[in-house]
Structures are given as C-alpha cells and as structure tokens.
Amino acid sequence: MKGGEGEEEVGCCSFNLNALPQDCIAVIISFTSPRDACRLSLVSTTFKSVADSDAVWESFLPSRYQDLIPSSVSFPSKKQLYLSLCENPVLIDGGRMSLSLERLSGKKCYMVSPRELHIVWSDTPSYWTWISIPESRFKEIPELLSVCWFEIRGKISIFMLSPLTLYKAYLVYKVHDVYGFEFYPVQLSVGFAGGEVRKRAAYLDPERGQRLHDWQIEEYQLPTPSYDDRLPKARPDGWLEVELGDFFTEGCMDDGDLEMSALEVEGGNWKGGLIIQGIEIRAITPNPYTKLNHVLVSILIILLLKMLDKINQYTRFKHVCV
C-alpha cells in the first residue's frame, strides 16, 4: 500500500534489532551462552553495551556464587569476574578445595585437595611426605616415596555440582623418579554413593612403554592385560591427569555424594615417585542441552521479531490512514 507523496510504503520489512528495548535484549542474550554473548557484542554498539552488562553476565555465573567465592575476590564487572574464574581457580572451603568455571558453559568445576582425600599411609613419613611447591594451587601436597598398597579415595557433595551437566573426574599429579607402576594398572572408579559405579583401568607412568622397551619386556609377558591407550595426558598447566570416569548430574539430584577412587593393591610391589595435586571434577562441553537451548532461543528471537514487525507495520498503517 502506498500513501500520498512523501509517505512510506507499508508492507513486510526487516526490523532493526537495535530498536529492541535493552532489557529485552539482555533477557534474550542471558538465555544463550557466554560465547554467544561475546559474538553478539559484535552486532552493534547497542548489543555490545548489553552483552557486556552485569545483567547478562550475572546470569552466566553459578547460582549463589557469592556464598562460594571468598569476599577478597572482587572485580569491576561480572564479565571480568566470570573470565577470571575460568582462568584462575580460587581456593574455597578454607583452602581444602578450588573452584573454577568451564569457559563455554559457566558450569562449576572443582578440585579436591589432597588434605580432603583419603590417602592410605599418607600420615606415615616413610611412605608419603608432604611438600610445598609453587606450581601447586594448594599449600601442601603429598609426594609418594614408597608403598606397596596405593589407595586414594575422595568424594564431593552432589549439591555443589551444576545440574544437568556431564562431568569427568581426573587424578591430577606429577612424576618424580617414578617407579613400580609399569606392570599393574591402577583401578579407577567414579560413581554416586549407593548407585552405579563406573570402573576403568589406566597406567600412571607416562614413560611406561619406553621402560618396557628398554627392559626388553613384551606385553604378553606381563601379569595383566594391556591398557596402552590409557596413559596420563599432559595438561596446559604442566601437570598430568588420568581420567577416573564420567557421570551426569540429574536435575533432581541434590543430596548425597559423588565418590572417586584410584587403587593399585593387587601387584604387591613397591612403587613411588608421584606428587598428587588432587582430584579434579570438570564439566565437559558440549553439554547435551546446549544445542536445545540455542534452538529455543532462536525460536524466541524469531517470534519476538515477527511480533515487533507486526506492531511496526500496524503503526505505519495507522499513521498512513491518519
């Protein structure tokens, strides 16, 4: 439809996203992810202002995060706080644990310190010694001198974890003149107390293959099946990690404990040379619900834009009629 001279044509038209109320834009972005918020900040100056706002990044931080993070941790904006927690774990619970965030999803990740773990013989100086090293996030960590019974167990309350999240647990450690872990794999497990327990096996010596080769020992000569594909992996922070297992936190589970363990008690041989930093419980992405959330948000945006486009057309039509 066309009006008189100088009047605009009324019909289907594209709607200017910048015309959306900023509160509305903030709500939409808060339903996406931190990565999406950073991408949307490139759309326009209006979107950047909203995408970087505390209102948006507050939604990406864990619920009740103020109760978890020490009051000494303070930043000018919620976005800076979020990014810092992704890169720099903070000590919580009197230094017995550390907290960080998974960068893409904002899910909570923890590391349980050795003082919170049950380590058999760790109070016996001839077997374990407690040391302090600058690269550790905890004040004291144990170094294994020599044991024939290697057993580490830990647990964390399910309530502390993010709901509807896939997690993996890892034993984090270093090696120093390691020995005795070549022949028998360590038995690893993770599971909810009183529920299903996932079990696997892995070797803790990263140079196991080379040692066996130097000693001219073939795999068929070993007392147990080979798990050559299950060796520790190097981490960006210089430590090693071996996966204990994975698990999924259901939305309705808010009590009980997650239990984790690493044992080598069958071989009976003496072993040593490990420095234990802790057990890390790390959220894994992509989250199975992330794609669904993005689809729902996309539908919400489309419906909202169509509704605003209709309002815009009606306003133009009314203006023409007048």
N, C-alpha and C positions, 0 to 999 in steps of 0.2 A: 504494500500500500504506500502511496506517495501523497504527501500533503501539498500545500501551496509552495510557492517559491521560497527557497531557503530552509524548508523543512526537511528533516532526515527521513530516509526510508525505514519503515518498521518491518522487521522480519527476523529470521534466525540470525543471530550474531554471536560472535565469540565474546565471552565475558572476561573482563580484566581481573585477573587474580588479585591484583593489588587493591581492588575495590572491596575485597572481603574485610570485615572487621578484624582487627589484630587479635582480639580474644578468640575469635573463631579460627583463625589461622593457627594460633597456639594450641588449641584443642586438637585440631587435625594432626599437627606435627607430633604432639605428645603420644598419639596412637601409632606412630611409626617406630623407628629405631634411632639410636644415636648417629649411626652412619647416614641414615636418610635425612636426619636433621641437618647434618653438615652439607649434604648435597643440596637440600632445599634452600640453604642460606645463599646459594649462588644464583637463585632465580632472580632476585631483585634486592634492592636496599631494604624494602619493607620486609621481605621474607627473611633477610639476614638479621634484621633487628629482632624479629620474633623468634627465629630459630636459635639465636644465641641467648635468649632471655632466661632468667631464672625460672619462670613459669614452666618452660619446656623442659629444661634440664633437671628440675626438681622431680619431674615425672619419671625420669630415667634412673634416678638414684633409688636404692632399695628402700622399702618401707621401714620406718623407724630407724633410719640410718643414723640419726642424731644420738640414739642410745648406744650404737656400736662404736662410733668414731670418737676418739679422745677429743676433748674440748680444745686441746692445743692445735688440732688440725683445722686451720681456717684459711679460706681463700676468698678473693673479692667477688667471685661469681660461682654459681652452681656448676657451670660448664667446666671451669678450671678445677673445681673440686673433683668432678667426675673423671676428668682426664688424668688428674694426679693419682686417684685411686686405681686407675688402670695400669699406670706405670710404676707406682711406688706403693707397695703394700704397707699398711700401717699395723703396728702392734696393738692388740686388744686383749682384754681379759688379763690385765696385769703382765703382759708380755708372754703369755702362755700360748697365744695364737696370733696369726696375722690375717688381715682381711684385705682383699683386693677385688676389683670388678673385671669381668670379662668385657673386653673393649667393645665388641659389636652389639652385645645384648644388655649389658649392665647387670648381668647375673652375679650373685655373690660367690666368691672363691675364698677358700681358707687354706692355711697351712697350720697343722697341729705341731707344736714344738716338741722336741724330744722329752722335755720335762713333763709333758702331758701324756706321753706314750708309756706303755708298759714294756720295758726292755729287760729281759731276763739277764741277771747278773750285772746290770748297769751300775749297781752300788758297790761292786767289788773292783777295787783299783787294779788288780792284776789281770782282769778281763776287759774292763772298759775304763777309759779315762775321760774326764770332762774337760773340754778346752774352749778357748775363745779365739775366734778368727774373724778378721774384718769383713770377709765376704759373706758371713752368715747374718741372717736377719735377726737371729736370736742371740741372747747374751752368752749362753752356754750350750754346747752341743757335744755329744759323745763320740769318741773315737774308739773303734773296736781294736783291741790289742790281740786277744786270742781267746776263742771259745770253741767248744765242740757242739754246744747247743745254742743255735742262733734263733731268737724269737723276739719279734716286735709286734705289739698289738696297739691299736688305737681306736678311738670312737669319737663321734661328734653328734650332737643333738640334731635330729631332722628339722626341728623348728628353726634352726639357724640358716638352713639352706633355702634357696629360691624354689618356689613351687613350679611344677610342670617343666622341669628342666633336666636335661641329660647331663650327667656328671661322670667324670672319671677320677679315680684316686691313684696317686703316684707316690712311691717311695723316692725321696729326693736325697742324694748323697754324693760324696766324693770318694775317690780311692787314693790310698797312700800305701804303697808297698803291699798291695792286696795279694792274698794267697788263700788257698783252701776252698775256693768257690768254683773250681773248674769242673769237678766231677759230678756233683749233685746240684740240680736246680733248686732254687728257693720256691717253696709253695706259697702262692699268693691268693688272697681272698678278700672279697668285699660283699657286704650284704646287710640288710636290715635285721636288727635283733629279733629273733623268733621267726624270721621269714626266710626267703630264698637267699642262698649264698652262692655267689659266682666264684669259681676257682680256676686258677691257671698256674702255670709254672714258668720261670724265667731264670736266666743266669745273671748274676750281679757283676761278674768280672768282664769289663768291656774288651779285654785282650785275651779272652779265653781261647778263641780259635788259634791265635798265634802261639799261645803257650803250648797247646796240644800238638801243634805242628812242630815246635822246637823240641818237644819231648818225644816226637815220633809216636804219638798215641793216636790210633784211629777211633772213630766214633763207635764202631761195633765192639771195641774193647771196653767201653765204659759200662758201668753198672746200671745205668738208667737210659731211657730213650732220649734222643737229642732234641733240644729246643733251640736250634741255632738261630731261628728267626725271632727269638725272644731275648734280645740283649738290651742293655740300657741304652738310652739315647741322650745325646748331649743337649743341654738347654742353653738358651741365649745368655743366661746369667753365669755360665761356666760350670754349673753342677750337672750331675747325671740324674736321670729319672727312669724308673721302670714302672710300667702300669700294673696296678693291682687288680683292676677291673672297672666296669662301668655300672651305672644304675640310674634309674629315672625316679624323680620325686613326684609322686602323685599330688594333685591339688588338695586332697582330703587328708593327707598325712601330715600331722603337725605335732606328733609326740613320738617318743621312742628314740633309739639311737641307730646310727649307721656304724657298723663295726668293720674294721680292716685289719689285716694281718700279713706278716711276711715271716716264714719259718723255714729253717733247714735243720732238722733234728734227726734225720734218718742216716746220714753218712757216718756220723760219729767222729769225723776227722777234725783236726784243729783248723781254724780259719780266722782271718783277721784282715786289717787294712781298710776298713770302711769308716767314713766320717758321715754321720747321719745328721741331716738338717731337719727332717721332719716328714710328715705325710701330707701331701697337698690334695685338696678336693677341688677340682677345677671344672667349671661349667664348660660345656662343649657346644660350639656352634657349627653348622646352623641348627637352631632349635627347631624341632618338628612343627612348632606352632607359629614360627616367624612368618613363613610363607602365607599361611592362612590369615594372619593379622594384616599383612600387606594387602592381600586381596580385599579384605573387609574395608580397610582404609581407602583403597582405590574406589570401591563402590560408594563409600560415604562421600568422597570428594565429588564423584560424578553426579550423584543425586543432588548434592548441595549446589553444585554449579548449574545444573539444569533448573533447579528451583529458583535460584537467583536470576538466571537468564529469563525465565518466565516472568518474574517480577519486573525485570528491566524492560521486557517487551511490553508488559501491561502499562508500565509507567510512560513509556514512549507513546503508546497508542492513546492513552488518556490525554497526554499533552497535545497530540495531533488533533484529537477530537475537540479539545477546548480551543 
